[in-house]
Amino acid sequence: MSETKQWDFDQYDWLDEYDTRWRASHRLCYEATLGALPALTGARPEDTVLDIGAGTGNSALPFLELGCCVLGVDPSEEMLRRAVSKMAPFGERCRMRHVDDPFLRLPLDEERFDIIISAYALHHLSDEHKRIGIAGMKATLKPGGRIAIADTMFRDEAHKAQALREDNSLEDEYQPLLATFPGMFEAEGLAVALHQMGPLVWVLVATSSPASPR
């Protein structure tokens, strides 16, 4: 059995460079992907958005600029401190909350959301935990709600192994596989669409039925 991977972002010595480092990564298509999320989810100004793995708030910004209300959750207190400062101009339309293992603690309270997003975060979950998180996200959606997952994705295990050999900047994490990842959402009764943003970057959008019970 492979060793479980662990992350503690508050201990990283490069948090001051977090935004700069991610925006400079051509492979991640970072800004273009985050900027596309409102359109890919059909976001409207009155929508409520849950941002899982919100980090320093970059994925929340395009939705706030549109007029949405956003709750961002993240296990890193240090990243959230940066997010709170960055989100101050949006006042009460943006809330940030520290939640350990946020994917595994859904739904949060009694809140339900029009849209759930997660950008470059789901690769920290094993497949077992992905399935738990997806079920929790579905339970957190309003009827007709949308989920958008943006991340590095590979076709299958062979493609991942090849990519890791060819690019030493890639880390061996729990990246979603296109051969199996959409099926996890379909197993929950969600309709799935895939949008390619770069050679290895995709956005999966899953939509719940308007008739789905809360």
Buried (B, 14 or more C-beta within 10 A) or exposed (E): EEEEEEEEBEEBEEBEEBBEEBEEEEEBBBBEBBBBBBEBBEBEEEBBBBBBBBBBBBBBBBBBEBBBBBBBBBBBEBBBBBBBEBBEEBEEBBBBEEBEEBBEBBBBEEEBBBBBBBBBBBBBBEEEBBBBBBBBBBEBBBEEBBBBBBBBBBEEEEBBEEBBEEEEEBEEBBBBBBBEBBEBBEEBEBEBEEBEBBEBBBBBBBBBEEEBEE
